[in-house]
Amino acid sequence: MEEAGFVKVNQLAQRMRVSPLTIRRDLVALLDSGKIDRFYGGASLLKYDNRSEENIFSSGFTLNKLAIAQYAATLVEDGDTIFINTSSTALAILPHITAKQVTVITNNVKAITSKHRDDMILVFTGGELRFPKEAMVGDFALNNLNRVTASRCFLGCNGINADEGVTTAVLQEATINNLMLTRVTGPRYILADKSKIGRRLNFIYGRLQDISLLITDTEAPQPLVAELRKKIEVVQVEPLKNLP
């Protein structure tokens, strides 16, 4: 894939000796993490833009995501109850939250292994566990979310653009994300690194008017950021220089 820049599902299934369904599930996870773009019957490797050889496999994206997460963590206040979805950037805020007595409600199973304050309470939505991303989705998760509210939410996305809003690649997760947006009594934050700005994915889960603040990095395409600024508040953070 790295040599050709794209791959076909059936070809990859034959090469890996697994079913096309397994390949499609894995490609969904890669799409959600920003590593690829999907097209009918296959996928292509995502590059930041046509002028750069940087792609999602470089450490630059990790440095950008961590900078966004660290900034977002400063917005959490003592006693908050917050929603976090299955985004890797949103999950990365947990180790950096210094506020006391914070309750985190999430459908991200990986939060179990994330570092966090001893007085932080993790609450999981439950539901159907979707591999390989380890996301909890389905009616059970939705019913539980409908029983709670949060004071803030920190949600990642596959793409955000000025015309359609916040999008994701997975229908089941779009429903969860949308409910998290509607069950919040306070600020709604969208965390999106440079690769997500301007992208359009299959399922819209939030309108720009529903968002309090978009947090991205200073390497995001400025013309696209300027279009978003016309409709929502945007904060851009400098990428970290080195991994912690």
N, C-alpha and C positions, 0 to 999 in steps of 0.2 A: 504493500500500500504506500509506503514512504517513497518507493522508487517511482511508481506510476502516478501517485497522487490520488488514486481512486481504487475501489474494489467492488466487485459484484457479489451479491449475497450467495448465489448458487455456486460460484467459483470458490468462494471462501469456505462454504459448507463442505464441498468436495475435498478441498485441501486439508481442512481440519478434521474431516471424517465425523461431522456432527450434522444435525438436522438444520435446514434453513431457519426454522423457528428459533433455535438456540442462537444462531448468528444474529437474527433480527433483534432478539432481546439484548444481546451484548452491544449491538450498535446503538440501541436506544440509550443505554447507560453511557456510552462514549459521547453521544450527541448531547446528553444532558450535562455532562461535565465540560462541554465545550471543545472536545478534541476533534470532532468531525462535523460535517454537514451531510444530511441525508438527501438522496434523490431516489426516484422510483427504481427499485431493484438493486440498490447499492448505496455506497457512501464515499465521500471524498474527504481527504485530510484538510482540516481547517488551517488556513494561514491568516495572520493578522491583516495583511493587505497585500496587494500585488507587487508592492515595491520592496517588500521585506521578506527575508528568508526565515524570520522568526515564526515558530508555530507553537502550538499548545504544549508540545513536549519539552520546550525550553523552560528554564527555571524562572524566566521573566514573568510568566503568568502566575506562578506561585507567589512571587514577591509582590505582585500587584494585588492578588487576592488577600494575602495576609495584611497588607497595608489597609485595605478596605475593611477587613474584619476588625483590626485593632481600633480604627476610628469608630466603627459602629459600636464597639463594646463600651466606649466612653459615653454613649447616649443612654445606657441602661442606668436606672436609678434604684436606690435602696427600696426593697419591697415590691419591685415590679414583677408582674407576671407577663412573660413574653412568648410569642409564637416564633418558632424556627422551623423552616421546611427542610426538604432533603438536599438543599444546596450545600456544596462543600464550602463555599465562602461564608454562608450563614452559620454553618456548624463551627467554623474556625473562630467565631467570636467568643465561644464559651471559655477557653483558657484565659482570655484577656478581660473578662468581666470582673471588675473590682467591687461593684456594688454589693451590698449585703442582703441576705434573705431574698434572693431572686428565685422565682419559680419559672422553669422553662417547660413549655408544652410543645412537643415535637412529634412528627411522624418519621423521624430519622433514627433508625436503630443504631447507627454508628455513634450517636451521642453517648451511648453506654461506655465507650472506651475513651471518650474525650476528657481531657483534664479540665477540672473546674473547682471552684471554691467548695470547701467542705459544707458550708451552709446553703449551697444551691440545691434546690429540689428539682429533679427531673421527672416529668410526667409524660408518658407515652400514650399516643392516641389509640394504640392497638389497631387491629384490622388485618387485612390480608397482607402478608409479607411478600413484597415483590423483589425478586432477584433479577440481575446481580446487584442492583443499586441498594437493596435492603431498605426499601421504602414501604411504609405501612399505608395502605389505601383501602378503598372499598366502603361499603355502607356502615360497617362497624366503626371505622375511624370517623366517618362523617357524623354519625349519631353522637359519638363522644364529644366531638368538637362543638356540636350544637348545644351542649350542656354547659359550656364554659365561655368565658370572655378573657381577653388579655388587655393589658394596658399599652402594650406596644407589640409590633411584629417586625421581624427581620427576615425578609424573603429574598432568595436568589431567583434567577430566571435563566432561560436559554437565550432570550433576546428581549430587547426593549427598543421601540421606535416611536417616533413622534406621531405617526398616523394611527397605529393600531393599539399601542399600549404595551403591556407586559405579556410575554408569550412563553410557552413551554412546549416540549415535544411529546409529552405524555398526557393523554386525556384524563386518566385517573388522578394524576397529580395536579392537573389544572383545577379539578373540582375541589381538592383539598386546599390548594393555595388560595382559591377564590373565597372559600369559607373562612380561612384565616384572616383575610382582609376584612371581611364583613363582621367578624366577631371581635374586633378591636375597638376599644373606647378612646384610644389615644393615637399617637403618631404611627404611621405606616412607612417603613423604610424598605427600599429595594436596593439590593447589593448586586452590582453588575460590573465585572472587569471589562477592559477595553474590547475583548472579543465579542461581548454581548451587545454592545451599543450599535443600534441600527439594524440588528438582525430580526428577521421575521420567522417564527416557527408556527406549527400547525394550530396550536390552541391558545387563544387569548384567555388569560385568567384575571387580568386587572386593567382598569382604565387609568389613564394618567391622572384624571381628576380625583382618583381614590388614593393617590400616593402623596405622602407628606414630603418625602425627600428621596432623591436618587443619589446613592453614593457610588462613585466610580473612581477611576484613576486618571492621572494627568496625561497618560499615553493614549487615552481614548480619542477617536477621530473628532477633532474640534468642530468641523461643520455639522456633524451629527449631534454632538453635545449642544451646540448652539440652537439647533432645532428643538431639542428637548427642553432647553432653558426657557423657551417661549411659553411653555405650558406647565412646567413643574420646577421646583427648586432643585438644583444640582450642586453637590459638593464633590470636588476632585481632590484626591489625596496623592501625594508622591509615593511611588513604589519604594519598598524597602531596598536598601543597598545590598544586604546579605540576609540569608535565612537565619532565623534565631538559633 
